[in-house]
Amino acid sequence: MYQRIRDLREDHDMKQIEVASYLNCSQQVYSNYELGQRDIPTDILIKLSRLYSVSTDYILGLTPNPKQNT
């Protein structure tokens, strides 16, 4: 999951500080999410899902399909 959120960020040409700003957290907190040093709260998981237009299941590694169910 942690590598997946980093890959998504890089695929969208975003910097950690940009994602952190969107999530209303510090760059250090967001960095800890990517490094797996801090658990990702549900509300942050949902925001990341919306930011990248992927399902939460994709971020969690439960499906290889990034598409959100409609």
N, C-alpha and C positions, 0 to 999 in steps of 0.2 A: 504494500500500500504506500509506503513512504517513497519508494523509488518511482511509483506511478505518479504521485503528485508532483515530484520533481520533473519527470518526463513531460507531463502535461504543461507545466509552467514553461519549460524550455521550448516545447513545440509551439507555444503561443507567443514566443519571443518576449516573455515577461521577466522582470527581475523580482527577486524575493521581496524587495521593498514595495513594489507595486502590488503584489498579491497581499502582502501584509496590510497595506493601506486599505485595500478592498475589504479585508476581513476585520478591520479595526483592531489590529494587534501590532506588536512591534516586529521588526524584521528578525530579531533574535528569537522570539517565540515561534514565528513561522519557520525559521531555520531549524529549530528543534523538532518541528513536525516532520520536516523532510528527512532529518537525520534519524528519526525514530526515537528521539530522546524524550519526547513528550507525546502522550496520547492525543489524538485528534478528537475534540468534542463533537457531538452530533451536530450542533448548529454550524460549526465550521465545515464539517463534511458536506452538509447541505449547501452552504455557500459556495464551496469549491465545485460541487456538482453543477450548480447554476452558472458559475463563472465560465466553466469549460464546456457546458452543454453536454455533459456525460452523466450516466447514472451513478448513484452512490455505490451500487453493486460493482460497477467497473472500478471505481476508486479503491474499493475494499478488496479487489482481486477475486470477486466471486463469479465474474463473467469476463470473457475476453472481448465482448461486444460493448463498445463505448456508448452506443446509442441509448438515449433515454426512452423508456416506455411511454407511449402516449395514450 
